[in-house]
Amino acid sequence: MPKHRRNYKLLFISFFVISISLVFLYGCVVSDENNYDLPDNCLAVKDDVCELYSCLVPSCWCDSGVTPSPILMEGTKTISNEQEAIDYVKEYLKSTNLSCDVTEAVKLNAFFYNVFTYDLDNTEKVFTVAEDGTIILTQCGV
């Protein structure tokens, strides 16, 4: 076999091995984007926003007294900071004709934000926003 054919064959095999290695390495390094910072004990409930909230935020849970559900709005966009959470809650309030003044948002962890509002009676109401944009009503206690 001519020398230049052996070089091309070796080059092709090298390229193939490097490509397979990169694909394998990428698969090992890149994890499911919805699992970052998620403790092992919460992995089983990652698809249930209320169970995930209870797992990640100590002594807090979805407000079971809300009918028909504590989930006010299913997620429609990714929320990545406090200002986006505020803007998203403002959109929700406007779409539902609720009159509340939004005052601030606090990042609870990598998955949830609390957005604080006051209604016309100056009563505080807190909306919890998941990173996927789901808005839920929550409560905390002992």
N, CA, C and O atoms as CSV, one atom per row, in Angstrom:
chain,resi,resn,atom,element,x,y,z
A,1,MET,N,N,0.855,-1.178,0.000
A,1,MET,CA,C,0.000,0.000,0.000
A,1,MET,C,C,0.897,1.236,0.000
A,1,MET,O,O,1.851,1.310,0.775
A,2,PRO,N,N,0.595,2.207,-0.867
A,2,PRO,CA,C,1.409,3.419,-0.925
A,2,PRO,C,C,1.376,4.171,0.410
A,2,PRO,O,O,0.396,4.124,1.154
A,3,LYS,N,N,2.473,4.858,0.680
A,3,LYS,CA,C,2.634,5.564,1.947
A,3,LYS,C,C,1.551,6.633,2.154
A,3,LYS,O,O,1.044,6.773,3.267
A,4,HIS,N,N,1.183,7.393,1.106
A,4,HIS,CA,C,0.183,8.449,1.279
A,4,HIS,C,C,-1.193,7.885,1.611
A,4,HIS,O,O,-1.977,8.543,2.295
A,5,ARG,N,N,-1.504,6.663,1.134
A,5,ARG,CA,C,-2.797,6.051,1.494
A,5,ARG,C,C,-2.818,5.663,2.963
A,5,ARG,O,O,-3.841,5.794,3.636
A,6,ARG,N,N,-1.669,5.179,3.461
A,6,ARG,CA,C,-1.598,4.836,4.879
A,6,ARG,C,C,-1.756,6.086,5.741
A,6,ARG,O,O,-2.374,6.030,6.804
A,7,ASN,N,N,-1.214,7.189,5.302
A,7,ASN,CA,C,-1.342,8.443,6.052
A,7,ASN,C,C,-2.788,8.915,6.089
A,7,ASN,O,O,-3.261,9.366,7.132
A,8,TYR,N,N,-3.504,8.818,4.959
A,8,TYR,CA,C,-4.910,9.202,4.943
A,8,TYR,C,C,-5.752,8.285,5.820
A,8,TYR,O,O,-6.662,8.726,6.522
A,9,LYS,N,N,-5.426,7.001,5.761
A,9,LYS,CA,C,-6.161,6.038,6.583
A,9,LYS,C,C,-5.924,6.337,8.068
A,9,LYS,O,O,-6.856,6.333,8.873
A,10,LEU,N,N,-4.663,6.593,8.409
A,10,LEU,CA,C,-4.330,6.928,9.796
A,10,LEU,C,C,-5.000,8.235,10.220
A,10,LEU,O,O,-5.487,8.352,11.345
A,11,LEU,N,N,-5.021,9.206,9.325
A,11,LEU,CA,C,-5.678,10.484,9.607
A,11,LEU,C,C,-7.181,10.279,9.814
A,11,LEU,O,O,-7.762,10.855,10.734
A,12,PHE,N,N,-7.805,9.471,8.974
A,12,PHE,CA,C,-9.242,9.199,9.101
A,12,PHE,C,C,-9.546,8.500,10.425
A,12,PHE,O,O,-10.494,8.864,11.121
A,13,ILE,N,N,-8.742,7.499,10.770
A,13,ILE,CA,C,-8.960,6.765,12.021
A,13,ILE,C,C,-8.759,7.699,13.216
A,13,ILE,O,O,-9.530,7.649,14.174
A,14,SER,N,N,-7.746,8.537,13.168
A,14,SER,CA,C,-7.495,9.496,14.245
A,14,SER,C,C,-8.665,10.463,14.404
A,14,SER,O,O,-9.120,10.733,15.515
A,15,PHE,N,N,-9.141,10.975,13.278
A,15,PHE,CA,C,-10.289,11.886,13.317
A,15,PHE,C,C,-11.510,11.195,13.915
A,15,PHE,O,O,-12.217,11.788,14.731
A,16,PHE,N,N,-11.766,9.959,13.522
A,16,PHE,CA,C,-12.899,9.193,14.018
A,16,PHE,C,C,-12.789,8.980,15.534
A,16,PHE,O,O,-13.765,9.167,16.261
A,17,VAL,N,N,-11.610,8.591,16.001
A,17,VAL,CA,C,-11.396,8.344,17.431
A,17,VAL,C,C,-11.563,9.644,18.229
A,17,VAL,O,O,-12.192,9.649,19.288
A,18,ILE,N,N,-11.011,10.720,17.730
A,18,ILE,CA,C,-11.142,12.014,18.415
A,18,ILE,C,C,-12.601,12.453,18.450
A,18,ILE,O,O,-13.068,12.956,19.471
A,19,SER,N,N,-13.332,12.268,17.345
A,19,SER,CA,C,-14.755,12.643,17.294
A,19,SER,C,C,-15.563,11.858,18.311
A,19,SER,O,O,-16.370,12.430,19.043
A,20,ILE,N,N,-15.352,10.558,18.360
A,20,ILE,CA,C,-16.082,9.717,19.320
A,20,ILE,C,C,-15.722,10.132,20.745
A,20,ILE,O,O,-16.597,10.195,21.609
A,21,SER,N,N,-14.459,10.413,20.995
A,21,SER,CA,C,-14.032,10.841,22.331
A,21,SER,C,C,-14.695,12.147,22.736
A,21,SER,O,O,-15.128,12.289,23.880
A,22,LEU,N,N,-14.781,13.102,21.819
A,22,LEU,CA,C,-15.419,14.383,22.129
A,22,LEU,C,C,-16.900,14.213,22.418
A,22,LEU,O,O,-17.435,14.837,23.334
A,23,VAL,N,N,-17.563,13.368,21.636
A,23,VAL,CA,C,-18.992,13.123,21.884
A,23,VAL,C,C,-19.178,12.504,23.255
A,23,VAL,O,O,-20.072,12.907,23.999
A,24,PHE,N,N,-18.352,11.536,23.599
A,24,PHE,CA,C,-18.444,10.896,24.913
A,24,PHE,C,C,-18.153,11.898,26.020
A,24,PHE,O,O,-18.884,11.959,27.009
A,25,LEU,N,N,-17.092,12.685,25.862
A,25,LEU,CA,C,-16.728,13.682,26.871
A,25,LEU,C,C,-17.834,14.712,27.034
A,25,LEU,O,O,-18.155,15.087,28.162
A,26,TYR,N,N,-18.427,15.180,25.941
A,26,TYR,CA,C,-19.516,16.154,26.009
A,26,TYR,C,C,-20.689,15.578,26.789
A,26,TYR,O,O,-21.291,16.275,27.606
A,27,GLY,N,N,-21.013,14.336,26.550
A,27,GLY,CA,C,-22.128,13.688,27.250
A,27,GLY,C,C,-21.870,13.550,28.734
A,27,GLY,O,O,-22.806,13.602,29.532
A,28,CYS,N,N,-20.612,13.373,29.123
A,28,CYS,CA,C,-20.273,13.228,30.537
A,28,CYS,C,C,-20.198,14.571,31.249
A,28,CYS,O,O,-20.560,14.675,32.420
A,29,VAL,N,N,-19.736,15.583,30.557
A,29,VAL,CA,C,-19.540,16.892,31.178
A,29,VAL,C,C,-20.839,17.679,31.249
A,29,VAL,O,O,-21.105,18.331,32.259
A,30,VAL,N,N,-21.652,17.634,30.204
A,30,VAL,CA,C,-22.885,18.408,30.152
A,30,VAL,C,C,-23.989,17.592,30.782
A,30,VAL,O,O,-24.291,16.486,30.334
A,31,SER,N,N,-24.592,18.139,31.820
A,31,SER,CA,C,-25.673,17.436,32.494
A,31,SER,C,C,-27.005,18.026,32.076
A,31,SER,O,O,-27.061,19.039,31.380
A,32,ASP,N,N,-28.067,17.385,32.506
A,32,ASP,CA,C,-29.414,17.872,32.227
A,32,ASP,C,C,-29.539,19.263,32.834
A,32,ASP,O,O,-29.323,19.433,34.034
A,33,GLU,N,N,-29.884,20.263,32.020
A,33,GLU,CA,C,-29.912,21.641,32.491
A,33,GLU,C,C,-30.905,21.852,33.625
A,33,GLU,O,O,-30.765,22.809,34.386
A,34,ASN,N,N,-31.894,20.994,33.759
A,34,ASN,CA,C,-32.876,21.154,34.820
A,34,ASN,C,C,-32.421,20.527,36.135
A,34,ASN,O,O,-33.151,20.578,37.125
A,35,ASN,N,N,-31.237,19.941,36.159
A,35,ASN,CA,C,-30.777,19.272,37.368
A,35,ASN,C,C,-29.643,20.003,38.068
A,35,ASN,O,O,-29.168,19.529,39.100
A,36,TYR,N,N,-29.187,21.146,37.544
A,36,TYR,CA,C,-28.072,21.801,38.207
A,36,TYR,C,C,-28.491,22.245,39.597
A,36,TYR,O,O,-29.605,22.721,39.815
A,37,ASP,N,N,-27.567,22.074,40.528
A,37,ASP,CA,C,-27.781,22.436,41.928
A,37,ASP,C,C,-28.948,21.695,42.586
A,37,ASP,O,O,-29.408,22.103,43.653
A,38,LEU,N,N,-29.422,20.636,41.979
A,38,LEU,CA,C,-30.551,19.889,42.540
A,38,LEU,C,C,-30.015,18.760,43.416
A,38,LEU,O,O,-29.324,17.868,42.924
A,39,PRO,N,N,-30.328,18.793,44.714
A,39,PRO,CA,C,-29.863,17.728,45.604
A,39,PRO,C,C,-30.429,16.374,45.187
A,39,PRO,O,O,-31.513,16.293,44.610
A,40,ASP,N,N,-29.688,15.327,45.483
A,40,ASP,CA,C,-30.106,13.971,45.100
A,40,ASP,C,C,-31.490,13.626,45.633
A,40,ASP,O,O,-32.275,12.960,44.958
A,41,ASN,N,N,-31.787,14.085,46.853
A,41,ASN,CA,C,-33.093,13.736,47.442
A,41,ASN,C,C,-34.264,14.430,46.752
A,41,ASN,O,O,-35.418,14.096,47.022
A,42,CYS,N,N,-33.991,15.387,45.867
A,42,CYS,CA,C,-35.068,16.089,45.153
A,42,CYS,C,C,-35.212,15.636,43.695
A,42,CYS,O,O,-36.147,16.054,43.011
A,43,LEU,N,N,-34.310,14.798,43.221
A,43,LEU,CA,C,-34.362,14.365,41.822
A,43,LEU,C,C,-35.672,13.669,41.475
A,43,LEU,O,O,-36.190,13.842,40.372
A,44,ALA,N,N,-36.209,12.890,42.396
A,44,ALA,CA,C,-37.429,12.129,42.121
A,44,ALA,C,C,-38.650,13.024,41.946
A,44,ALA,O,O,-39.636,12.600,41.342
A,45,VAL,N,N,-38.608,14.258,42.463
A,45,VAL,CA,C,-39.783,15.143,42.395
A,45,VAL,C,C,-39.548,16.338,41.470
A,45,VAL,O,O,-40.312,17.303,41.507
A,46,LYS,N,N,-38.503,16.288,40.641
A,46,LYS,CA,C,-38.145,17.447,39.816
A,46,LYS,C,C,-39.225,17.854,38.823
A,46,LYS,O,O,-39.232,18.996,38.365
A,47,ASP,N,N,-40.141,16.946,38.479
A,47,ASP,CA,C,-41.178,17.266,37.508
A,47,ASP,C,C,-42.481,17.741,38.143
A,47,ASP,O,O,-43.444,18.033,37.434
A,48,ASP,N,N,-42.520,17.820,39.465
A,48,ASP,CA,C,-43.699,18.297,40.190
A,48,ASP,C,C,-43.299,19.573,40.925
A,48,ASP,O,O,-42.603,19.521,41.939
A,49,VAL,N,N,-43.742,20.720,40.407
A,49,VAL,CA,C,-43.276,22.005,40.930
A,49,VAL,C,C,-43.557,22.168,42.420
A,49,VAL,O,O,-42.730,22.730,43.138
A,50,CYS,N,N,-44.690,21.697,42.897
A,50,CYS,CA,C,-45.007,21.839,44.325
A,50,CYS,C,C,-44.135,20.939,45.187
A,50,CYS,O,O,-43.650,21.367,46.234
A,51,GLU,N,N,-43.932,19.712,44.763
A,51,GLU,CA,C,-43.064,18.807,45.523
A,51,GLU,C,C,-41.621,19.294,45.486
A,51,GLU,O,O,-40.910,19.203,46.487
A,52,LEU,N,N,-41.187,19.808,44.345
A,52,LEU,CA,C,-39.828,20.329,44.240
A,52,LEU,C,C,-39.638,21.531,45.163
A,52,LEU,O,O,-38.609,21.651,45.829
A,53,TYR,N,N,-40.634,22.421,45.200
A,53,TYR,CA,C,-40.560,23.578,46.085
A,53,TYR,C,C,-40.444,23.122,47.542
A,53,TYR,O,O,-39.610,23.635,48.287
A,54,SER,N,N,-41.267,22.172,47.944
A,54,SER,CA,C,-41.218,21.657,49.321
A,54,SER,C,C,-39.872,21.020,49.631
A,54,SER,O,O,-39.370,21.128,50.750
A,55,CYS,N,N,-39.298,20.366,48.654
A,55,CYS,CA,C,-38.010,19.700,48.846
A,55,CYS,C,C,-36.870,20.715,48.971
A,55,CYS,O,O,-35.954,20.521,49.770
A,56,LEU,N,N,-36.924,21.786,48.193
A,56,LEU,CA,C,-35.815,22.741,48.136
A,56,LEU,C,C,-35.900,23.880,49.147
A,56,LEU,O,O,-34.882,24.471,49.505
A,57,VAL,N,N,-37.107,24.188,49.607
A,57,VAL,CA,C,-37.278,25.326,50.521
A,57,VAL,C,C,-37.783,24.784,51.864
A,57,VAL,O,O,-38.954,24.424,51.985
A,58,PRO,N,N,-36.913,24.726,52.863
A,58,PRO,CA,C,-37.278,24.141,54.159
A,58,PRO,C,C,-38.500,24.815,54.783
A,58,PRO,O,O,-38.630,26.039,54.765
A,59,SER,N,N,-39.379,23.999,55.327
A,59,SER,CA,C,-40.588,24.443,56.040
A,59,SER,C,C,-41.554,25.227,55.165
A,59,SER,O,O,-42.355,26.007,55.679
A,60,CYS,N,N,-41.493,25.031,53.844
A,60,CYS,CA,C,-42.411,25.711,52.925
A,60,CYS,C,C,-43.040,24.695,51.979
A,60,CYS,O,O,-42.474,23.635,51.717
A,61,TRP,N,N,-44.228,25.042,51.471
A,61,TRP,CA,C,-44.964,24.149,50.586
A,61,TRP,C,C,-45.960,24.951,49.771
A,61,TRP,O,O,-46.189,26.131,50.040
A,62,CYS,N,N,-46.555,24.305,48.769
A,62,CYS,CA,C,-47.617,24.955,48.000
A,62,CYS,C,C,-48.835,25.106,48.895
A,62,CYS,O,O,-49.131,24.230,49.707
A,63,ASP,N,N,-49.532,26.211,48.744
A,63,ASP,CA,C,-50.705,26.508,49.564
A,63,ASP,C,C,-51.863,25.613,49.134
A,63,ASP,O,O,-52.462,25.826,48.080
A,64,SER,N,N,-52.174,24.617,49.952
A,64,SER,CA,C,-53.233,23.659,49.613
A,64,SER,C,C,-54.627,24.249,49.779
A,64,SER,O,O,-55.610,23.637,49.359
A,65,GLY,N,N,-54.727,25.419,50.379
A,65,GLY,CA,C,-56.033,26.050,50.577
A,65,GLY,C,C,-56.526,26.809,49.356
A,65,GLY,O,O,-57.614,27.384,49.389
A,66,VAL,N,N,-55.754,26.822,48.286
A,66,VAL,CA,C,-56.128,27.545,47.077
A,66,VAL,C,C,-56.866,26.589,46.145
A,66,VAL,O,O,-56.382,25.500,45.839
A,67,THR,N,N,-58.048,27.019,45.700
A,67,THR,CA,C,-58.792,26.174,44.764
A,67,THR,C,C,-58.834,26.835,43.398
A,67,THR,O,O,-58.944,28.060,43.337
A,68,PRO,N,N,-58.755,26.123,42.337
A,68,PRO,CA,C,-58.657,24.662,42.295
A,68,PRO,C,C,-57.244,24.136,42.515
A,68,PRO,O,O,-57.062,22.938,42.731
A,69,SER,N,N,-56.234,25.014,42.464
A,69,SER,CA,C,-54.859,24.550,42.576
A,69,SER,C,C,-53.952,25.707,43.003
A,69,SER,O,O,-54.238,26.864,42.693
A,70,PRO,N,N,-52.867,25.402,43.709
A,70,PRO,CA,C,-51.908,26.458,44.033
A,70,PRO,C,C,-51.072,26.882,42.821
A,70,PRO,O,O,-50.349,27.877,42.874
A,71,ILE,N,N,-51.178,26.124,41.742
A,71,ILE,CA,C,-50.473,26.496,40.507
A,71,ILE,C,C,-51.360,27.484,39.759
A,71,ILE,O,O,-52.384,27.109,39.188
A,72,LEU,N,N,-50.956,28.746,39.771
A,72,LEU,CA,C,-51.756,29.797,39.148
A,72,LEU,C,C,-51.556,29.858,37.645
A,72,LEU,O,O,-52.482,30.161,36.894
A,73,MET,N,N,-50.315,29.560,37.209
A,73,MET,CA,C,-50.023,29.607,35.782
A,73,MET,C,C,-48.880,28.656,35.485
A,73,MET,O,O,-47.844,28.681,36.150
A,74,GLU,N,N,-49.079,27.816,34.476
A,74,GLU,CA,C,-48.007,26.916,34.047
A,74,GLU,C,C,-46.903,27.737,33.403
A,74,GLU,O,O,-47.155,28.804,32.843
A,75,GLY,N,N,-45.694,27.237,33.486
A,75,GLY,CA,C,-44.541,27.948,32.945
A,75,GLY,C,C,-44.566,28.082,31.437
A,75,GLY,O,O,-44.880,27.136,30.715
A,76,THR,N,N,-44.224,29.286,30.974
A,76,THR,CA,C,-44.181,29.540,29.537
A,76,THR,C,C,-42.860,30.142,29.091
A,76,THR,O,O,-42.635,30.321,27.894
A,77,LYS,N,N,-41.972,30.459,30.048
A,77,LYS,CA,C,-40.670,31.014,29.682
A,77,LYS,C,C,-39.691,30.827,30.821
A,77,LYS,O,O,-40.091,30.663,31.974
A,78,THR,N,N,-38.434,30.850,30.506
A,78,THR,CA,C,-37.394,30.673,31.512
A,78,THR,C,C,-37.147,31.981,32.254
A,78,THR,O,O,-36.993,33.039,31.645
A,79,ILE,N,N,-37.114,31.885,33.574
A,79,ILE,CA,C,-36.845,33.032,34.439
A,79,ILE,C,C,-35.441,32.849,34.998
A,79,ILE,O,O,-35.141,31.821,35.606
A,80,SER,N,N,-34.578,33.846,34.793
A,80,SER,CA,C,-33.191,33.665,35.215
A,80,SER,C,C,-32.692,34.720,36.201
A,80,SER,O,O,-31.542,34.659,36.636
A,81,ASN,N,N,-33.542,35.688,36.558
A,81,ASN,CA,C,-33.111,36.663,37.571
A,81,ASN,C,C,-34.344,37.332,38.193
A,81,ASN,O,O,-35.475,37.127,37.751
A,82,GLU,N,N,-34.094,38.128,39.219
A,82,GLU,CA,C,-35.185,38.748,39.968
A,82,GLU,C,C,-36.029,39.682,39.103
A,82,GLU,O,O,-37.253,39.692,39.229
A,83,GLN,N,N,-35.406,40.456,38.240
A,83,GLN,CA,C,-36.165,41.400,37.410
A,83,GLN,C,C,-37.090,40.660,36.450
A,83,GLN,O,O,-38.217,41.097,36.217
A,84,GLU,N,N,-36.631,39.559,35.897
A,84,GLU,CA,C,-37.498,38.760,35.024
A,84,GLU,C,C,-38.674,38.192,35.808
A,84,GLU,O,O,-39.790,38.125,35.293
A,85,ALA,N,N,-38.431,37.783,37.049
A,85,ALA,CA,C,-39.520,37.269,37.891
A,85,ALA,C,C,-40.547,38.369,38.160
A,85,ALA,O,O,-41.751,38.117,38.107
A,86,ILE,N,N,-40.083,39.584,38.449
A,86,ILE,CA,C,-40.983,40.719,38.679
A,86,ILE,C,C,-41.808,41.008,37.425
A,86,ILE,O,O,-43.031,41.136,37.495
A,87,ASP,N,N,-41.141,41.109,36.295
A,87,ASP,CA,C,-41.841,41.406,35.040
A,87,ASP,C,C,-42.866,40.327,34.705
A,87,ASP,O,O,-43.959,40.622,34.222
A,88,TYR,N,N,-42.503,39.086,34.963
A,88,TYR,CA,C,-43.398,37.961,34.671
A,88,TYR,C,C,-44.649,38.005,35.550
A,88,TYR,O,O,-45.760,37.775,35.072
A,89,VAL,N,N,-44.457,38.303,36.843
A,89,VAL,CA,C,-45.610,38.415,37.748
A,89,VAL,C,C,-46.474,39.610,37.341
A,89,VAL,O,O,-47.701,39.527,37.400
A,90,LYS,N,N,-45.861,40.704,36.935
A,90,LYS,CA,C,-46.645,41.859,36.463
A,90,LYS,C,C,-47.503,41.474,35.256
A,90,LYS,O,O,-48.663,41.874,35.164
A,91,GLU,N,N,-46.931,40.699,34.331
A,91,GLU,CA,C,-47.697,40.224,33.172
A,91,GLU,C,C,-48.868,39.364,33.626
A,91,GLU,O,O,-49.983,39.497,33.122
A,92,TYR,N,N,-48.599,38.476,34.591
A,92,TYR,CA,C,-49.657,37.607,35.115
A,92,TYR,C,C,-50.769,38.441,35.761
A,92,TYR,O,O,-51.950,38.216,35.495
A,93,LEU,N,N,-50.393,39.393,36.599
A,93,LEU,CA,C,-51.385,40.234,37.275
A,93,LEU,C,C,-52.230,40.994,36.261
A,93,LEU,O,O,-53.448,41.090,36.414
A,94,LYS,N,N,-51.602,41.526,35.242
A,94,LYS,CA,C,-52.320,42.272,34.205
A,94,LYS,C,C,-53.285,41.350,33.446
A,94,LYS,O,O,-54.418,41.734,33.155
A,95,SER,N,N,-52.828,40.135,33.130
A,95,SER,CA,C,-53.669,39.205,32.369
A,95,SER,C,C,-54.861,38.694,33.164
A,95,SER,O,O,-55.856,38.261,32.583
A,96,THR,N,N,-54.766,38.742,34.495
A,96,THR,CA,C,-55.862,38.269,35.342
A,96,THR,C,C,-56.642,39.404,35.986
A,96,THR,O,O,-57.545,39.168,36.788
A,97,ASN,N,N,-56.289,40.642,35.632
A,97,ASN,CA,C,-56.960,41.830,36.170
A,97,ASN,C,C,-56.871,41.942,37.686
A,97,ASN,O,O,-57.784,42.465,38.325
A,98,LEU,N,N,-55.780,41.455,38.264
A,98,LEU,CA,C,-55.542,41.616,39.696
A,98,LEU,C,C,-54.790,42.917,39.912
A,98,LEU,O,O,-53.822,43.213,39.211
A,99,SER,N,N,-55.238,43.680,40.876
A,99,SER,CA,C,-54.588,44.958,41.170
A,99,SER,C,C,-53.640,44.795,42.340
A,99,SER,O,O,-54.064,44.749,43.495
A,100,CYS,N,N,-52.376,44.709,42.042
A,100,CYS,CA,C,-51.348,44.598,43.068
A,100,CYS,C,C,-50.137,45.406,42.628
A,100,CYS,O,O,-49.818,45.493,41.442
A,101,ASP,N,N,-49.474,45.992,43.612
A,101,ASP,CA,C,-48.210,46.666,43.350
A,101,ASP,C,C,-47.081,45.687,43.652
A,101,ASP,O,O,-46.998,45.142,44.753
A,102,VAL,N,N,-46.233,45.474,42.690
A,102,VAL,CA,C,-45.095,44.589,42.882
A,102,VAL,C,C,-43.968,45.396,43.509
A,102,VAL,O,O,-43.590,46.448,42.993
A,103,THR,N,N,-43.428,44.900,44.631
A,103,THR,CA,C,-42.405,45.667,45.335
A,103,THR,C,C,-40.992,45.132,45.130
A,103,THR,O,O,-40.063,45.911,44.917
A,104,GLU,N,N,-40.820,43.826,45.190
A,104,GLU,CA,C,-39.479,43.270,45.037
A,104,GLU,C,C,-39.557,41.777,44.774
A,104,GLU,O,O,-40.605,41.150,44.926
A,105,ALA,N,N,-38.412,41.222,44.373
A,105,ALA,CA,C,-38.286,39.779,44.196
A,105,ALA,C,C,-37.022,39.323,44.910
A,105,ALA,O,O,-36.039,40.059,44.994
A,106,VAL,N,N,-37.062,38.104,45.420
A,106,VAL,CA,C,-35.925,37.517,46.108
A,106,VAL,C,C,-35.675,36.137,45.528
A,106,VAL,O,O,-36.593,35.326,45.410
A,107,LYS,N,N,-34.430,35.877,45.169
A,107,LYS,CA,C,-34.058,34.557,44.655
A,107,LYS,C,C,-33.914,33.620,45.846
A,107,LYS,O,O,-33.094,33.855,46.733
A,108,LEU,N,N,-34.710,32.561,45.863
A,108,LEU,CA,C,-34.651,31.600,46.960
A,108,LEU,C,C,-33.532,30.586,46.758
A,108,LEU,O,O,-32.847,30.203,47.706
A,109,ASN,N,N,-33.357,30.161,45.523
A,109,ASN,CA,C,-32.332,29.190,45.147
A,109,ASN,C,C,-32.261,29.180,43.621
A,109,ASN,O,O,-32.791,30.089,42.982
A,110,ALA,N,N,-31.633,28.199,43.038
A,110,ALA,CA,C,-31.470,28.167,41.579
A,110,ALA,C,C,-32.776,27.920,40.844
A,110,ALA,O,O,-32.816,28.039,39.620
A,111,PHE,N,N,-33.845,27.580,41.554
A,111,PHE,CA,C,-35.092,27.182,40.909
A,111,PHE,C,C,-36.290,28.087,41.191
A,111,PHE,O,O,-37.259,28.069,40.432
A,112,PHE,N,N,-36.246,28.876,42.262
A,112,PHE,CA,C,-37.434,29.637,42.666
A,112,PHE,C,C,-37.110,31.068,43.082
A,112,PHE,O,O,-36.040,31.363,43.615
A,113,TYR,N,N,-38.091,31.953,42.813
A,113,TYR,CA,C,-38.043,33.354,43.238
A,113,TYR,C,C,-39.346,33.659,43.956
A,113,TYR,O,O,-40.403,33.174,43.554
A,114,ASN,N,N,-39.284,34.456,45.013
A,114,ASN,CA,C,-40.496,34.994,45.627
A,114,ASN,C,C,-40.651,36.429,45.152
A,114,ASN,O,O,-39.713,37.223,45.215
A,115,VAL,N,N,-41.848,36.750,44.677
A,115,VAL,CA,C,-42.156,38.110,44.231
A,115,VAL,C,C,-43.205,38.665,45.185
A,115,VAL,O,O,-44.286,38.096,45.337
A,116,PHE,N,N,-42.872,39.785,45.825
A,116,PHE,CA,C,-43.728,40.375,46.843
A,116,PHE,C,C,-44.596,41.467,46.230
A,116,PHE,O,O,-44.115,42.320,45.483
A,117,THR,N,N,-45.882,41.422,46.562
A,117,THR,CA,C,-46.834,42.417,46.059
A,117,THR,C,C,-47.730,42.872,47.204
A,117,THR,O,O,-47.803,42.230,48.252
A,118,TYR,N,N,-48.419,44.008,46.976
A,118,TYR,CA,C,-49.431,44.495,47.920
A,118,TYR,C,C,-50.696,44.779,47.135
A,118,TYR,O,O,-50.658,45.387,46.066
A,119,ASP,N,N,-51.826,44.327,47.686
A,119,ASP,CA,C,-53.097,44.582,47.006
A,119,ASP,C,C,-53.663,45.940,47.431
A,119,ASP,O,O,-53.000,46.699,48.138
A,120,LEU,N,N,-54.880,46.240,47.001
A,120,LEU,CA,C,-55.495,47.541,47.295
A,120,LEU,C,C,-55.707,47.778,48.783
A,120,LEU,O,O,-55.752,48.927,49.221
A,121,ASP,N,N,-55.839,46.706,49.572
A,121,ASP,CA,C,-56.007,46.818,51.023
A,121,ASP,C,C,-54.666,46.853,51.749
A,121,ASP,O,O,-54.619,46.769,52.977
A,122,ASN,N,N,-53.576,46.977,50.994
A,122,ASN,CA,C,-52.218,47.005,51.528
A,122,ASN,C,C,-51.843,45.695,52.228
A,122,ASN,O,O,-51.059,45.680,53.177
A,123,THR,N,N,-52.425,44.599,51.733
A,123,THR,CA,C,-52.107,43.277,52.251
A,123,THR,C,C,-51.055,42.643,51.353
A,123,THR,O,O,-51.195,42.603,50.131
A,124,GLU,N,N,-50.002,42.152,51.987
A,124,GLU,CA,C,-48.935,41.541,51.203
A,124,GLU,C,C,-49.381,40.204,50.632
A,124,GLU,O,O,-50.025,39.406,51.314
A,125,LYS,N,N,-49.030,39.971,49.377
A,125,LYS,CA,C,-49.296,38.703,48.712
A,125,LYS,C,C,-48.001,38.302,48.014
A,125,LYS,O,O,-47.400,39.101,47.295
A,126,VAL,N,N,-47.579,37.069,48.230
A,126,VAL,CA,C,-46.325,36.590,47.661
A,126,VAL,C,C,-46.627,35.572,46.571
A,126,VAL,O,O,-47.385,34.623,46.775
A,127,PHE,N,N,-46.020,35.789,45.413
A,127,PHE,CA,C,-46.113,34.849,44.301
A,127,PHE,C,C,-44.748,34.183,44.159
A,127,PHE,O,O,-43.722,34.861,44.117
A,128,THR,N,N,-44.741,32.874,44.088
A,128,THR,CA,C,-43.490,32.144,43.886
A,128,THR,C,C,-43.405,31.780,42.417
A,128,THR,O,O,-44.341,31.225,41.842
A,129,VAL,N,N,-42.264,32.102,41.819
A,129,VAL,CA,C,-42.056,31.849,40.399
A,129,VAL,C,C,-40.938,30.827,40.243
A,129,VAL,O,O,-39.828,31.023,40.738
A,130,ALA,N,N,-41.242,29.742,39.552
A,130,ALA,CA,C,-40.226,28.724,39.269
A,130,ALA,C,C,-39.389,29.165,38.077
A,130,ALA,O,O,-39.808,30.025,37.303
A,131,GLU,N,N,-38.226,28.585,37.933
A,131,GLU,CA,C,-37.352,28.977,36.829
A,131,GLU,C,C,-37.975,28.712,35.467
A,131,GLU,O,O,-37.568,29.324,34.480
A,132,ASP,N,N,-38.959,27.809,35.390
A,132,ASP,CA,C,-39.623,27.543,34.108
A,132,ASP,C,C,-40.809,28.476,33.877
A,132,ASP,O,O,-41.526,28.340,32.885
A,133,GLY,N,N,-41.017,29.432,34.803
A,133,GLY,CA,C,-42.088,30.405,34.659
A,133,GLY,C,C,-43.398,30.013,35.318
A,133,GLY,O,O,-44.367,30.768,35.250
A,134,THR,N,N,-43.450,28.852,35.954
A,134,THR,CA,C,-44.667,28.454,36.667
A,134,THR,C,C,-44.838,29.373,37.872
A,134,THR,O,O,-43.896,29.598,38.631
A,135,ILE,N,N,-46.052,29.904,38.040
A,135,ILE,CA,C,-46.354,30.760,39.196
A,135,ILE,C,C,-47.217,29.959,40.163
A,135,ILE,O,O,-48.258,29.420,39.789
A,136,ILE,N,N,-46.762,29.892,41.421
A,136,ILE,CA,C,-47.491,29.150,42.438
A,136,ILE,C,C,-47.686,30.005,43.681
A,136,ILE,O,O,-46.928,30.939,43.946
A,137,LEU,N,N,-48.725,29.657,44.438
A,137,LEU,CA,C,-48.918,30.273,45.751
A,137,LEU,C,C,-48.365,29.316,46.789
A,137,LEU,O,O,-48.678,28.126,46.790
A,138,THR,N,N,-47.545,29.849,47.666
A,138,THR,CA,C,-46.881,29.016,48.649
A,138,THR,C,C,-47.079,29.578,50.047
A,138,THR,O,O,-47.530,30.711,50.222
A,139,GLN,N,N,-46.739,28.777,51.024
A,139,GLN,CA,C,-46.760,29.247,52.411
A,139,GLN,C,C,-45.632,28.554,53.152
A,139,GLN,O,O,-45.152,27.498,52.741
A,140,CYS,N,N,-45.223,29.161,54.236
A,140,CYS,CA,C,-44.158,28.611,55.063
A,140,CYS,C,C,-44.604,28.592,56.511
A,140,CYS,O,O,-45.453,29.383,56.923
A,141,GLY,N,N,-44.040,27.706,57.260
A,141,GLY,CA,C,-44.394,27.605,58.669
A,141,GLY,C,C,-43.600,26.491,59.317
A,141,GLY,O,O,-42.607,25.993,58.786
A,142,VAL,N,N,-44.079,26.131,60.475
A,142,VAL,CA,C,-43.377,25.091,61.222
A,142,VAL,C,C,-44.122,23.806,61.145
A,142,VAL,O,O,-43.687,22.806,61.715
